[in-house]
């Protein structure tokens, strides 16, 4: 969870590889990358909240 935000940085190797494979520029793809990272982070936060509220953790 703590390093999840680092996935969206433009110099991340996975982002550069994704852009090279798809042929997109940073400008074209960054909105989608941001959206996926935001959804992923919110999903993890939801799971953590459920665990906390149910006493699992």
N, C-alpha and C positions, 0 to 999 in steps of 0.2 A: 504494500500500500504506500509506503513512504517513497519509493522510487518510481511509482507509477507515472508521475508527472514528467519524469525524465524521458519517457518514451516519445514524447511529442517534440522534443528539441530537433531543430533542422539538421544538426550535424550528427544525429544518431545513426549508427550504421544500418539499422533496420529500416529507417525512413529513407535513407539514400538508396538502399537496395530496392525497396518498394517502388520508388520513383523511377529507378533505372529499368526495372522490369515492365512497369506500366507505361513508361514513356511520358509521364506527366511531369510538369514543373512543380516547384514548391507552391507557387501561387494557386495552381489548379487543384492540388491534392490536399492542401493544408486544412481546409474546412472540414473535409471528411475525416482526416486524421484526428483533428481536435474533437469532433463529435464522438468518434469511437472511444477516444481516451476519456472523455467526460462520462459517457455511458458506462464504461468499464469501472471507473472510479466510483460512480454513484451506486452501481450494483454491489461492489465490495463493501461500501459504507453501509448499505442496507443489510447485507449478511452479517456484518459485525454488530449492527444495532440489534438485529434479531437474536443473535447469540447472547448479547449482553442482557437484553430484556428477559430472555428465558432462563438465564442463569447457567448456560452451558459454559461460558468462559468466566 
